[in-house]
Amino acid sequence: MRIDLERLRGDLETLADIGRSARPGINRTSFSPADMAGRAWFLERLAEAGLAARIDGAGNVCGLWEAGDGARVMSGSHLDTVPEGGLFDGALGACAALECVRALKEAGFEPARPIEVVGTAEEEGRFGGMLGSQALAGQLTAGWLEAAVSDAGERLLDCLRTNGLTLEGALAAARPAGSIAAFLELHVEQGPLLEARGLPLGIVEGISGVFNWTVRLVGRANHSGTTPMALRADAFAGLAHFAAGIPELIARVGGPESRITVGRVELQPGYPHTIPGAAEFSLVVRDLDGAVMDRLAEACRTALEESAAAHGLALEVADNGRLAPTACDPGLIAVLEEEAAALGRPALRMPSGAGHDAQTLAAVCPAALIFVPSRGGVSHAPEEWTDWADVATGTELLGHAIRRLAG
């Protein structure tokens, strides 16, 4: 089997041109015109490779190598990006899985079981979940689909319908129990560990859980020049009070893998000479231990209540969903380590602080995740970069693992 790096590089660069903005970033946010154009492009590439290609009711692009018998080996990742994203995040895993299938076909490999390539939909959480892989795993509900909205207030169902998809179709995308033998995902690390240690590969042991809240502190807007400091109900002061206490909160109830992030803030009414009467912000909390996540949730709510009381504010918390921490399959980890050793490539066992499709699919099949280095640990930004030699190494390991599992 020979990975054609120039062909894979051409795929990634062509896909990056779909949604590339005037600035350096790439914009294929889920169910946008650019995202759907990228899905149509990937569908064509799957068909060209001789796969049975289709887009399912959740927007996942699927290509099946109809060979052998039994449950299929599945590999891929997501095709959507964050706003102003980078070249590799998600796209690498989808395009690398396709390249592995092409290389196996060219080598004359005859699978003993089917192989499927998938480009999943809406992994970046624009609507609060991982829609594509949740659909495959049968984790969607009609209630969640009807209620899901983006930060900008767009309804998920409206976006699905605009693109010819439906609630019923998304629910029907669930795969039958036992139909997936294994799921393998290649992804950029999105962190600095591999580069710092000079290693080309990471094999993930476990993926952090995450919960996502929208917090709203409500006080009283008033004139900034005439209202004494002691008589204010300043919503921003309440937010700042809470945010400043995050390091102490983690030190008290968290652990070394705990992460708490206030990533989006909106102050209302948002005028320079007016005290903020409301502060709405996102609160995203991650950890590898479910019990630690429970402690962090309780401590965050207590700290928010204390901050609101100290500043005379009302508190509203909307829970936008939770993904539990997930261990990768020990058998697949062993396969990846053995194949990496056979290729003469050193690999580091490591955790993932970010969520991935493998995390969701692990609920219905053995799942594993391969990392390749990210220069400077940068991701979700135009500067995201992985050296092409590392792309080749990760794809080579993925291909050998697929061959072994399907052989």
Residue pairs with C-beta under 8 A, 6 or more apart in sequence:
1 100
1 103
1 104
1 106
1 107
1 109
1 399
1 400
1 403
2 103
2 106
2 107
3 99
3 100
3 103
3 392
3 395
3 396
3 399
4 99
4 102
4 103
5 388
5 391
5 392
5 395
7 99
7 102
8 95
8 96
8 99
8 391
8 392
8 395
9 388
9 391
11 45
11 95
11 98
11 99
12 87
12 88
12 91
12 92
12 95
12 391
13 87
14 41
15 38
15 41
15 42
15 79
15 91
15 95
16 26
16 87
16 91
18 28
18 34
18 37
18 38
18 41
19 26
19 27
19 28
19 32
19 34
19 35
19 37
19 38
19 81
20 26
20 27
21 27
21 84
23 84
23 382
24 84
24 382
24 383
25 83
25 84
25 85
25 86
25 381
25 382
26 81
26 84
26 85
26 86
26 87
26 382
27 34
27 81
27 83
27 84
27 85
28 34
28 35
28 38
28 79
28 80
28 81
28 85
29 35
29 80
29 81
29 82
29 83
29 124
29 126
30 59
30 80
30 121
30 122
30 123
30 124
30 126
30 127
30 131
30 159
31 59
31 121
31 122
31 159
31 160
31 162
31 163
35 79
35 80
35 81
36 163
38 79
39 55
39 59
39 61
39 79
39 119
39 121
42 61
42 79
42 94
42 98
42 119
43 53
43 54
43 55
43 61
43 63
44 53
45 98
46 53
46 61
46 62
46 63
46 98
46 117
47 53
47 63
49 63
49 98
49 101
49 102
49 105
50 65
50 105
51 63
51 64
51 65
51 101
51 117
52 63
52 64
52 66
53 61
53 62
53 63
53 64
54 61
54 62
55 61
55 62
56 62
56 135
56 169
56 172
56 173
57 135
57 165
57 166
57 168
57 169
57 170
57 171
57 172
57 173
58 121
58 122
58 131
58 132
58 135
58 136
58 140
58 165
58 169
58 170
58 173
59 121
59 122
59 131
59 132
59 160
59 163
59 165
60 118
60 119
60 120
60 121
60 132
60 135
60 136
60 173
61 79
61 94
61 118
61 119
61 121
62 116
62 117
62 118
62 119
63 98
63 101
63 116
63 117
63 118
64 72
64 114
64 115
64 116
65 101
65 105
65 111
65 114
65 115
65 116
65 117
66 114
67 110
67 111
67 113
67 114
67 115
68 110
68 111
68 112
68 113
68 114
68 406
69 112
69 113
70 112
70 113
70 114
70 181
71 113
71 114
71 178
71 179
71 180
71 181
71 365
72 113
72 114
72 115
72 116
72 179
72 180
72 181
73 111
73 113
73 114
73 115
73 116
73 181
73 182
73 184
73 402
73 405
73 406
74 115
74 116
74 117
74 118
74 180
74 181
74 182
74 183
74 184
74 361
74 365
75 93
75 97
75 100
75 115
75 116
75 117
75 118
75 183
75 184
75 185
75 186
75 398
75 402
76 93
76 94
76 97
76 116
76 117
76 118
76 119
76 120
76 185
76 357
77 90
77 91
77 92
77 93
77 94
77 97
77 119
77 120
77 123
77 185
77 186
77 187
77 356
77 357
78 90
78 93
78 94
78 119
78 120
78 121
78 122
78 123
78 124
78 132
78 357
79 90
79 91
79 94
79 119
79 120
79 121
80 90
80 121
80 122
80 123
80 124
80 126
81 89
81 90
81 91
81 124
82 89
82 124
82 380
84 381
84 382
85 380
85 381
85 382
85 384
86 378
86 379
86 380
86 381
86 382
86 383
86 384
86 385
87 384
87 385
88 188
88 374
88 384
88 385
88 386
88 391
89 187
89 188
89 190
89 379
89 380
89 384
90 123
90 124
90 187
92 186
92 187
92 188
92 372
92 386
92 391
92 394
93 185
93 186
93 187
94 117
94 118
94 119
94 120
96 186
96 391
96 394
96 395
96 398
97 117
97 118
97 184
97 186
97 398
97 402
98 117
99 395
99 399
100 395
100 398
100 399
100 402
101 115
101 117
101 402
103 399
104 111
104 115
104 399
104 402
104 403
109 403
109 407
111 406
111 407
112 406
112 407
113 181
113 405
113 406
114 406
115 402
115 406
118 132
118 136
120 130
120 132
120 133
120 136
120 357
121 131
121 132
121 135
122 129
122 130
122 131
122 132
123 130
123 131
123 132
123 133
123 356
123 357
125 212
125 355
126 150
126 151
127 148
127 149
127 150
127 156
127 159
128 148
128 212
128 320
128 321
129 144
129 148
129 321
130 323
130 355
130 357
130 359
130 360
131 140
131 156
131 170
132 357
133 357
133 359
133 360
133 361
134 140
134 360
135 170
135 171
135 173
135 174
136 173
136 174
136 175
136 180
136 360
136 361
136 364
137 174
137 175
137 360
137 361
137 363
137 364
138 174
138 175
138 364
139 360
139 363
140 170
140 171
140 173
140 174
141 171
142 167
142 171
145 156
145 157
145 160
145 167
145 170
145 171
146 157
146 167
148 155
148 156
148 157
149 155
149 156
150 156
151 264
151 282
157 167
160 166
160 167
160 169
160 170
175 364
177 364
180 361
180 364
180 365
181 365
181 366
181 405
182 329
182 332
182 365
182 366
182 367
182 368
182 405
183 357
183 358
183 361
183 362
183 365
183 366
183 367
183 368
184 332
184 358
184 367
184 368
184 369
184 370
184 398
184 401
184 402
184 405
185 356
185 357
185 358
185 367
185 368
185 369
185 370
186 370
186 372
186 394
186 395
186 397
186 398
187 356
187 369
187 370
187 371
187 372
188 371
188 372
188 373
188 374
188 379
188 384
188 386
189 195
189 202
189 371
189 372
189 373
189 374
189 377
189 379
190 353
190 354
190 374
190 377
190 379
190 380
191 353
191 354
191 374
191 377
191 379
192 374
192 376
192 377
193 202
193 348
193 350
194 200
194 201
194 202
194 348
194 350
194 371
194 372
194 373
194 374
195 373
195 374
195 375
195 376
195 377
197 348
199 346
199 347
199 348
199 373
200 345
200 346
200 347
200 372
200 373
200 389
200 390
200 393
200 394
201 340
201 345
201 346
201 347
201 348
201 370
201 371
201 372
201 393
201 394
201 397
202 347
202 348
202 349
202 350
202 370
202 371
202 372
203 333
203 336
203 337
203 340
203 347
203 348
203 349
203 350
203 368
203 369
203 370
203 371
204 328
204 349
204 350
204 351
204 352
204 358
204 368
204 369
204 370
204 371
205 327
205 328
205 333
205 349
205 350
205 351
206 288
206 325
206 326
206 327
206 328
206 351
206 352
207 288
207 325
207 326
207 328
207 351
207 352
207 354
207 355
207 356
207 358
207 359
207 369
208 257
208 259
208 286
208 287
208 288
208 325
208 351
208 352
208 353
208 354
208 355
209 286
209 287
209 288
209 290
209 293
209 322
209 323
209 324
209 325
209 326
210 284
210 285
210 286
210 322
210 323
210 355
211 284
211 285
211 293
211 297
211 319
211 321
211 322
211 323
212 282
212 283
212 284
212 319
212 320
212 321
212 322
213 282
213 283
213 284
213 285
213 300
213 317
213 318
213 319
213 320
214 280
214 281
214 282
214 283
214 317
214 318
214 320
215 280
215 281
215 282
215 283
215 304
215 315
215 316
215 317
215 318
216 278
216 279
216 280
216 315
216 316
216 317
216 318
217 235
217 238
217 239
217 278
217 279
217 280
217 304
217 307
217 308
217 311
217 313
217 314
217 315
217 316
218 235
218 277
218 278
218 313
218 314
218 315
218 316
219 232
219 233
219 234
219 235
219 238
219 275
219 276
219 277
219 278
219 311
219 312
219 313
219 314
220 232
220 233
220 275
220 277
220 312
221 268
221 269
221 274
221 275
221 276
221 277
221 278
222 232
222 274
222 275
222 277
223 273
223 274
223 275
224 272
224 273
224 274
224 275
225 273
227 275
232 275
232 311
232 312
233 275
233 277
233 311
233 312
233 313
234 275
234 276
234 311
235 267
235 268
235 276
235 277
235 278
235 279
235 311
235 313
236 267
236 276
236 279
237 311
238 279
238 307
238 308
238 310
238 311
238 313
239 262
239 265
239 279
239 281
239 307
241 307
241 310
241 311
242 303
242 304
242 307
243 262
245 303
245 307
246 260
246 262
249 260
249 296
249 299
249 300
249 303
250 258
250 260
250 296
252 299
253 292
253 295
253 296
253 298
253 299
254 260
254 287
254 292
254 295
254 296
255 287
255 289
255 292
257 286
257 287
257 288
257 289
257 292
257 351
257 353
258 285
258 286
258 287
258 292
258 296
259 284
259 285
259 286
259 287
259 353
260 283
260 284
260 285
260 286
260 296
260 300
261 282
261 283
261 284
261 285
262 281
262 282
262 283
263 281
263 282
263 284
264 281
264 282
265 279
265 280
265 281
266 279
266 280
266 281
267 276
267 278
267 279
268 276
268 277
268 278
268 279
268 280
269 276
269 277
270 276
283 300
285 293
285 296
285 297
285 300
286 293
286 353
287 293
287 296
287 325
288 325
288 351
289 325
290 324
290 325
293 322
293 325
301 317
304 315
304 317
305 315
307 313
308 314
308 315
323 355
323 359
323 360
326 358
326 359
326 362
326 363
326 367
327 362
328 358
328 362
328 367
328 368
328 369
329 362
329 366
329 367
329 368
331 366
332 366
332 367
332 368
332 401
333 349
333 368
335 368
335 401
335 404
335 405
336 347
336 368
336 370
336 397
336 401
337 347
337 349
339 397
339 400
339 401
339 404
340 346
340 347
340 397
342 400
343 393
343 396
343 397
343 400
345 393
345 396
345 397
347 397
350 371
352 369
352 371
354 379
356 369
358 367
358 368
358 369
359 367
361 367
368 401
370 394
370 397
370 398
371 394
372 386
372 390
372 391
372 393
372 394
373 386
373 387
373 390
374 384
374 385
374 386
375 384
375 385
375 386
375 387
376 383
376 385
378 384
378 385
